[in-house]
């Protein structure tokens, strides 16, 4: 990521001075939250099915 960032700095920095850092951060935050929710819900459902399978 560092290499790509240094390559793109020359062209992207003047065009998006303020928008470039903010948009990917919020997108990454939403993706991480979504994956976390999916992982937790999948774990809860699988553990519930496993417990039901025991009885």
C-alpha positions in Angstrom: 0.0 0.0 0.0 2.9 2.4 0.7 4.3 1.9 -2.8 1.0 2.5 -4.5 0.3 5.6 -2.3 3.7 7.1 -3.2 3.1 6.4 -6.9 -0.3 8.1 -6.9 0.6 11.1 -4.7 1.8 13.1 -7.7 -1.5 12.9 -9.5 -4.1 12.4 -6.8 -3.0 14.8 -4.1 -3.8 18.1 -6.0 -7.1 16.7 -7.3 -8.6 15.4 -4.1 -6.9 17.1 -1.1 -9.6 16.5 1.4 -12.0 13.9 -0.1 -9.4 11.1 -0.8 -8.5 10.3 2.8 -12.1 10.6 4.2 -14.0 8.4 1.7 -11.8 5.2 2.0 -11.7 5.5 5.8 -15.5 5.5 6.1 -15.8 2.8 3.5 -13.3 0.6 5.3 -15.1 1.2 8.6 -18.4 0.1 7.2 -16.9 -3.0 5.5 -15.1 -3.9 8.7 -18.3 -3.4 10.7 -20.3 -5.5 8.2 -17.8 -8.3 8.2 -17.7 -8.2 12.0 -21.5 -8.5 12.2 -21.6 -11.3 9.6 -18.9 -13.2 11.5 -20.5 -12.8 14.9 -24.0 -13.7 13.6 -22.5 -16.7 11.7 -20.7 -17.9 14.8 -23.9 -17.5 16.9 -26.0 -19.4 14.4 -23.4 -22.2 14.0 -23.0 -22.6 17.7 -26.8 -22.6 18.2 -27.1 -25.3 15.6 -24.3 -27.3 17.2 -26.0 -27.0 20.6 -29.3 -28.0 19.1 -27.6 -30.9 17.4 -26.3 -32.2 20.8 -29.9 -32.5 22.1 
